[in-house]
Amino acid sequence: MRIFKFVIPIMLIVAWASWAILNRNHTDVPEETRIYITIGAVIVSGIISYFLFPKNEEER
């Protein structure tokens, strides 16, 4: 259940933040490339957060 508790919210926050930063500061980058960058950031942050948070969080 840690995927719903930690991983999904982190992925949503990263998606929102990366899209906002890319749209505000890097408008010269094509929109398709910005989408690919955002998807890559979401995947990497999801993998890192999945292994970073402990499995036995519910027992504490």
N, C-alpha and C positions, 0 to 999 in steps of 0.2 A: 504493500500500500504506500510505500515511500515515494513511488513514482507519482502518485496523485498529490502527495503532501508537499513534496519539494521540487521534483523535476519539472512537472508541467508549469507551475507558476514561474519558475526561473526561466523556462523557455519562452513564456509569454512576455515576461519583462524584457528579456534580451531582444526579442523580435520587435517590440514597440520601440525600445531605445535605439536599436540600430537603424530602424527605418526612419525614425525622427532625425537622428544625427545625419544620416545620408541625405535626406531630403532638405535639411536646413543648410548643411555645410558643403555638400558635394553635389550640387545640381548639374555640374558638367559631366558627371558619370551617367551613362545611359540607364534608363529605368530598368531594363532587363538585367543589367549587371548589378544594379542595386538590389534587385530581388534575389539574385543568386548569392550575393554577399550576405544578405539577411538570412536566407535559408541555411547557409554554411555556419553562420554564427549561432543559430538556434540549435543545429545538430551538435556542434562542438560543445556548447554550453550544457546541453542535455546529457551528453555522455560524461562530461566532467562532473556534473552535479550528481549523476547517478552513482558514480564510484566514490565521490567525496563524502557524502552523507552516510552515517552508520546504518546498518541493517536493523539493529536492535533498538531503535529509537522508541518503539511503542512500549517496551518493557520498563523504561525508566519512569 
